[in-house]
Amino acid sequence: APPEAAPRSRTLIQPADAGGGLDINPAGMGGIEYVPGYESKAAPRTLTGLPNIGELSYGTPRRIIGTDDRVQINNTNTYPWSAIVSLLIETSTGNYIGTGFFIGPKTVATCGHCVYVHPRDTSSTAEWATRIIVMPGRNDSLSAPNNLPFGSVAAPRSALRTVNGWINGGKPEYDYGAILLETELGRRTGWFGFAAYN
């Protein structure tokens, strides 16, 4: 059998957790989580009409091929939906939306293009996002403030991470990043596990 057909071993790095742990710095239903010394900001009442951050790096959004059988999840305050986050990404050129997911109590995995913007249009320069508002379990089928079951928390530029392969070349194979929160909001939402394959 070819080498790629051989079973790959994996090293577990972080197991999944369904949340329900410590209620650290609790946010009320749809409220804002206030953490001393950490800037918090209310998410806007609507994100309708904001462009997807991926359009800056990759152009026109992808299309669904075949029948669109997606369904809206309305119970976003339960795991695993609670561990998926909506991102309001603030940049010097405007505001955009993106997504990510918790991989630990304080860590959100996302795309490199969400934290470090590589404009496809070379007339603009590449830059770090100014700030990202993290909104776990966002549910637009409900009206504000109930559309944010876990509230929102702001992550400043200093909390954003990506790799040199994305920063220096904008190469798609390096398009991954992270947002490091100062609060353990993931203990309320739960998080996904991840592993490295050899």
N, C-alpha and C positions, 0 to 999 in steps of 0.2 A: 504494500500500500504506500502511496506517496506520503511524505512527511506531514503534509497539511491534513491528512485524514486521521492521523494519530490523535488520540484524546489529549487535550491540553490540561496540564495541571494548573490549579489556580491557588493563589495565596489570598486568603480572606484578609482584607484590610479593615473593613468596618462593617459589622453586621447591621441589618435593618432593625428599626425600632418603631413600634406602632404608636409611640407617644404615650401620653397619660402619666408621664413622670412628674418630676417636681414642677410646681406651678411657680416658676421664677418670674418676677416682675410681670404679674398677670395683666393682660389687657382685657378690658370689658368687651362684650359683644360689639364688634365694629369700632372699638375704641383704638386709641393710640397707646402704644407701649412706651412709657416714659422711663428712661434709664438715666440716673444722675451722671452728668458729664458727657452725655451722648446725645447728639442732636436728633430729635425726632420730628417728623413732619407728617401732617395728615395727607393721605393720598387724595387726589382730586376726586370729585364726585363722579366724574365720568372719564373714561379713557377712550371713549368712542372717537374715532377719527385720527388718533395718533398713529403715525407710521410705525411699521415694524422695524426694529433696529437692524435686522438682517438685510434690509433693502439697501442700506448705506454701503455695505461690503459686497453684496452679491447681486444687486440689481433687483429686477422684478421678482416678486414672491413666486414660489413654486405653485403649480396648479395640481389639483387632485385629478388623477387619471382614473376613469371608470366611475362607478356610482359612489357618491359621497354618503357613506353609512355612519358618519360620526353622530354621536348623540351628546347633548349637553348634560353634564353631571350637575345635579342640583344640591346634593348632600356633600358639599365640599368641606364640611367641618369634621369629617371622619377620614381616617386613614384608609387608603393611600392618598386620596385626593388632597388632604390637608397638607401633605408634604410637598406639593407642587406649588410654586410661587409665581406670581405675576410680578414683573419688574417695570417700574417707571424709571426710565433711564434719562437723566438730565445731562445734556452736553452743551458746549458753547454754541452749537448750531441749532439747538431746539430739544424738544422732549420726544422720546420714543418709547415703545413698549417692547418687552422681551419676556422670556420665561427662564425658570431654573427649578431646582429641587433641592431639598435638604439632604445632605449626606452625613450629618452629624448635628449635635445640638446647636452649634454656632456657625456651621458652614453650609453655604449654598453653592452647588455646582451649576455652572452656566456655560455659555459659549464665550470664547475670547472676544468676539465682536460685541458682546454686551458690556464688557468692562473696558475694552480698549478699542476705540472706533477706528477702523481702517477704511476710509471712504473710497469707494470704487472710482469716483470722480477725483482725479489727481489734483484738481485745483484746490481741494481742501486738504489740510494736513491731518495726519493720524494723531489721535490724542486719547488720553484717559477720560472716561466719563467723569463728570463733575461730582455727581452723587447719584445713588440708586435707591429708590424706595422699594422695599421688599414687602410684598403683600401675599402671605400664605393663604391658600384656599379661596382666592377671590371668586366671587359668584355674582355675575352680572344679572342673574335672573331675580335677584333681590334688590330692593332700593337701599341707598346709603342711609345709615351707616352699616346696616346688616349684611351688606355684600362683602364685608371683610371680617369673617368670623374670628380671626386672630389679631385684628388690628394691622398696623404697618409699622415698620421701623426703617429709619434712614441709615444708609451706609455711605460714609464719606469716601472720597477718592483714595485715601490711605488704606481703606479696607478692601480694595480691589486687587485681584491677582490674575495674571496670565503668564504664559511662557515666552521666552525670547523668540522662538520660531514664529509666533503670532505677531509680537511687537515689531520685530525687525523685517519680516517678509510678508506678513499677512497670508501665510500659506494655510490653506484649508485643513490640512492634516494636523495643524497645531491650533485650531480654533476651539480652544477650551479655556475655561477660567473658573474663578471662584470669588465669592463674596464672603468675607469674614466678619461676622456680627459680634458685637460686644455683649450681646445678651443671648441666653440659651433658649431662644424662642422655639427651637427644634424639639425641646423637651415637651412642648405642648402639642406640636403638629405631628411629631414622628419624623423619621427620616428613612431614606433608602440605603441599603447596603451597597457596597461596591467591592470589586476584587480586581487583581492584576493577573492576567493570564500569561504564562510563559510560552 
